[in-house]
């Protein structure tokens, strides 16, 4: 079953009197429970695609549906509610609040949901335990390693149990060993049923995905699905980094 459908999606930006076409009529379907890696050269439209998928940038033309909901047909308020319920975001820059502890950072998406403080804390602690940080809930970001900060960011993305997580170069600021640990965490979450769409330039990271979507000049040029035996070989090679 498709969780995400893009039909004829374009995105144009005005730049110095010229129109820059970041996306050019993208048609794309991503199934529920899929782990897809989006790859392409700089300026190909990868991040623009992720922004549109996340409900953060309206396409110039075309339609984006998630769970059969036309997300850009929603009002601004309803779209904000949709993002909170359906989508978790993980960015290259961890974007943690420096004066909040790990558990307080993870609680942030729950505050606007109107949950009681006790329930917020319980859910945040559960999310931290899920990413292997149950013993570091009270630490500030500067008391955590880069990999631990990324785990906090992932816990924040999954704390409200969204069906979809979007990740933009999630290991870009990490060394290869720590990056592989984060990718194995993503793989474990995907195996639990979470749908993941990850923008990456790293072929080793892409090895963890079930499908690689190649973008060039704003066009999806391929969306090859990796077979079981090939994926095992790729994961075996990637695991050598850990």
N, C-alpha and C positions, 0 to 999 in steps of 0.2 A: 504493500500500500504506500502510495506517495505521500510524504509529509509536506514536501515543498514542491511547488510548481511555478516556474517562470515561463511566461509566454510573451515573446516579442519585446523583451525588456531592452530599452535604450536609456542612456544617460549622457546628456550633453552639458558642457560647462562653457560659459562665456569667458574668453580670455583675450584681452587686448583687441576687442572687436571681432575676434574669431570664435567660432564654435568648436570646442574640442569634444570629440565623440569618445567617451570613456568606455561605453558599452554600445554594441551595434546589433540589436535584435537577438538577444540571448533567449534561447529556449532550453530549459533545464528542468529535470525532475530528480528529486532526491528522496529515496525511500525511508520510511520510518525504521530506525535502528541502524541506519547506514553510517559508515565512517568514510567521509570523502575529503580528499586533499585537493586544494585548488592551487595550481602552479602556473607560472608564466613569468616572463621577464618584467623588469621594472616598467611601470607605465602601461601594463597590459590590460588593466581593469580588475585585477584580483581584489584589491581592497574596496573598490567601488562596489563590486558584486557583494562582498560581505556586508558592507554598509546598508545596501538595499535589502538584503536578506534579513538584517537585524531591525528593519523598520526605522532606520536612522537617516535615510536619504531617499526621497521620493524619486522614482524613475521618471524620465521625460515622457516615455510612452511605455505601454505594456502592462502586464498584470502579474502580481505576485500573490500567490495563495499559500498559506501555511495551515495545515489541518482543515483545508477547504474554506478558509476564511480569507477573503480579499482584503489584505491588511491595509492597503492604501485607500480602500474604500471606507475605512473607519475614521471617525472624528479624531482630532488630536488627543483628546482625553482618553478615548477608547483604545487608541493605538499605544499610548503609554501604559495602560492597564494590560494590554496584550503582551507587550514586551516583558513586563514584570512577570507575567504568568507563564509565558511560553519559552523565553529565550534567556540563556546565560551567556555572558561575554567574558572572554579571556584575551587580554591584550599583551603585546610585547613588553610595554612598560607596565609594571605590576599595578600601578595606580592605587596603592594602598595609602590610607590616611596616616601620616607618620606619628601622630599623637594618640592614635587609637590602638588598642591591643589587637592581636590576631582575631580573637573571638568577636571583638567589637566591629572590626572591619567586615567580618563575615555576616554580621547581623544587619548591615546597612540596607540590603534589599528588602528586609523584613519589616523595617520601620514604617515604610509607607503602606505596607499591607494591613496595618491596623491590628497586628497581633499583640497580645499581652507580653510584657517584658519577660516573664518566665518562659513562655513558649518560644519567643525569639532566641533566648539563651540556649534552650534545649536543642532547637533545630541547628543553631550555629555550632554547638559542641558536637552534634552528630555529624555535621558536614566536615568539621576538622578531623574527627576520628576516621571518616571515610577516606581522607587523603593522607592519613598517617601522621597527624599532628596533634593528637589529643593531649599530649603532654606539654604543649607550647602555647596553649590558648591565651595565657596572660602576658605573653611577650610582645614588645613593640616591634614594628618592622625592622628597625635598625639593630635589633637583637637576633635577627634571623638571617640565615644564609640566603643567597639568591634563589636556590631551589626551594627553600622553605617558604619564601615570600610568594613564589609562583604557586605553590600548593595552597597557600591562603587565598590567592586570587581565584584558583579553581574552586575551592570550597565556597567562596562567595558566589561564584557563578552557578553552583548546583544547590545552594542552600534551600531554595524554594522549590526544588525538584522540577525544573523545567524539562520538557521533552527534547529540547534542542539547545546545544551549546555551539557558539561560534567562536573560533580562536584565530587570532591574527598574529602570525609569527610567534607562537607561544614560547619558543625556546631561544629566541634571538639574542637574549642577554645572558645566556647560560653556557657553561662549558659543555663539551660533548657528552661527558659522563652524566652530569646532572640533567642535561637535555634528554638523554635516553631514559632516565628514571621518570621524567615527566611524561614522556611519550608512552611508557608502559602504564602509567597511571591513567592516561587517556584511553588506552586500549582496554584496561580493566573496566572503566566506566562504560565504554561502548558495549562491552560484553554483557553488562548489566541491563542494556536496553537503551542507553542514551544515544540520541542521534548527534553526530559530530560533523561539523564542516570546518575545516582548518585551512587557512591560507599559509603557505610555506614556500620557501625557495630551496629548502633542504631536502634532497632526495632520500636521505636516511630517515627523516621524519615521515615522508610520504610513503615509505615502505610499510608503515603501520596501518595505513588506510586500506579499506576494501576497494576504493575506486579513486583514480587520479583524474581530475578534470583539468585539462590544459586550456589556458586562455592566451590569446595573442591578438594584439590590436583591437581589443574589445569584443572579440569573437571567441566562443567556445569551439576549439578546433578538434578536441577529442575528449571522451569521458570513459576511458578504458577501465573496465572492472578487472581486478586482479584475482586470478583463480586460487583455489585453496593451496595447491602445492607451491605455486609461485610465491604466494604470500608467506608461507612457512619459511621458504628459503630467504625471502627478504627480511623477515623478522629475526631469523637466525643470524643473518649478517649484521643487522642493527644491534642485536643483543650483545655482540662482541665488544661494543663500546662501553657496556656497563661494568 
